[in-house]
């Protein structure tokens, strides 16, 4: 998947994510605001109900959110909904 094609798409975390002194729980939702060409391959994500402008999150910790409840192992990830590098 091309990184620029995910900008503006809704995502959710695949596992708990701690950044600074805040922890976002698995299933937390947000929007990709920038897919930069950073060496660490992190994406700029704006989480819903977060006071910060954005968080830098590894793509492998995210999945596309398609408006359905998150059910672990409910389907295998395809190239379309995976951010693996």
N, C-alpha and C positions, 0 to 999 in steps of 0.2 A: 504494500500500500504506500502510495506517495504521501509524504508528511504534509505537504500543503493541502491535500484533499481532506485532512481531518480538522483543519482550522474552522472554528464555528460549530463543530459537532459536539453533541452532549456525550459525556463519558461518566463512568463510575469506577470507583476503586475496586480492585479485585482482592485486596487485603488491607488490613489496618496500615496507616501510613503516618509516621511521626516526623514532623519537621519543626525545628526550633523547639518551643515548649508546647506545641499543640499536636493533638493526635486526631486524625480523621479516620472514622470507622469504615470498615469494608462496606461497600454499597453507597458511600457518599458520592453525590453527583455534582457535576460541574460542567464547564465548557472549555474546550481548548481555544486559547486566544492567540497563541503563536507556536508554530513548530519551527524552532530555530535550528540552525546547523551547529549547535554547540558540540564540543568534543565529547561531553558526557551524555549526549543524546537525550537530555531532559526536555520536556515540553512545558510551556507556560500554561497553567490551568487556573481558571477562576472557579473556585468552589461556591456552590450556593450557600448562603448564610455564613460567609467568611468575610471578615473585616479587611483583609489584605487585598491588594490589587490582583495578585496572582501568586501561585506557588510553582516551584520547579519540581516536576514529578517525572520519574522514569516511565517511559512508555510501556514497559512490560508490566507495570503495576496498574494499568488502566485497561478498560474495555469500552467499546462504544455502547451507549445507552439507547435502546430503541423504544423506550416507553413501556416496557414490560417488567415485571418483578424479577429481581436477580435471583436465579436459582443455580447454585454451584453445580457443575457437572450436568446441567440440563441439556447441553448440546456441546459438541466439540467446536472450538474456535476455528474459523476459516481465515483465509488471508484477508478477507474483507473486514472482519471485526477484531483482528489481532494487531497489537502494536509491537510484536516481537521484532528485534533487529537481527 
